[in-house]
Amino acid sequence: SAVISQKPSRDICQRGTSLTIQCQVDSQVTMMFWYRQQPGQSLTLIATANQGSEATYESGFVIDKFPISRPNLTFSTLTVSNMSPEDSSIYLCSVEGGAGELFFGEGSRLTVL
Amino acid sequence: EDQVTQSPEALRLQEGESSSLNCSYTVSGLRGLFWYRQDPGKGPEFLFTLYSAGEEKEKERLKATLTKKESFLHITAPKPEDSATYLCAVSLYNFNKFYFGSGTKLNVKP
């Protein structure tokens, strides 16, 4: 299984600001996934990040709001831009294991005031 | 439309009271069904993968089973430390994507 570290684990931000979440994996992976989990809800895929190419965004998510970087095979960042209270969620980084399962980081809990 | 539905939404059990959680799915081309445990404020923890109808997996007090339309997570003689939200997810052959259910929040009272 992969060990995935996320920073920050939690943050409280002001409306209109941006926050960048970092994700570090202990092994090289082709794809990294970013999910959002709103309070009391299940997981929604934001985008898939491949090294060396632009991220692929799911319906309802756009690059201007959630820019993603993938500079190498073990690291990715997700930025939540121009935040509003509706962006208050847990943001999760994940990678796929050898048997097709997903492994997740501990998550970054974001509260926007 | 592909869907994953979990029931019940919440379940309260006494310690030692066995029960089952359900995950039903309506997808085409199932590649795998996955169960996760999620504690408050943490990321989901992988439990099991099931690939085909009739398959079963066990881990301590948990046993996962799979049919062509649904999966069950059986909890035998649960303990308070089993309290968590249990998520199921499916992945498809045609799309490199996972569909998650909304979860069952389990509370085991001592």
Boltz contact constraints between the chains, C-beta under 6 A:
constraints:
  - contact:
      token1: [A, 42]
      token2: [B, 100]
      max_distance: 6.0
  - contact:
      token1: [A, 42]
      token2: [B, 102]
      max_distance: 6.0
  - contact:
      token1: [A, 42]
      token2: [B, 103]
      max_distance: 6.0
  - contact:
      token1: [A, 43]
      token2: [B, 100]
      max_distance: 6.0
  - contact:
      token1: [A, 92]
      token2: [B, 43]
      max_distance: 6.0
  - contact:
      token1: [A, 99]
      token2: [B, 49]
      max_distance: 6.0
  - contact:
      token1: [A, 100]
      token2: [B, 32]
      max_distance: 6.0
  - contact:
      token1: [A, 101]
      token2: [B, 34]
      max_distance: 6.0
  - contact:
      token1: [A, 101]
      token2: [B, 46]
      max_distance: 6.0
  - contact:
      token1: [A, 101]
      token2: [B, 49]
      max_distance: 6.0
  - contact:
      token1: [A, 104]
      token2: [B, 43]
      max_distance: 6.0
  - contact:
      token1: [A, 104]
      token2: [B, 44]
      max_distance: 6.0
  - contact:
      token1: [A, 105]
      token2: [B, 43]
      max_distance: 6.0
  - contact:
      token1: [A, 106]
      token2: [B, 42]
      max_distance: 6.0
  - contact:
      token1: [A, 106]
      token2: [B, 43]
      max_distance: 6.0
  - contact:
      token1: [A, 107]
      token2: [B, 43]
      max_distance: 6.0
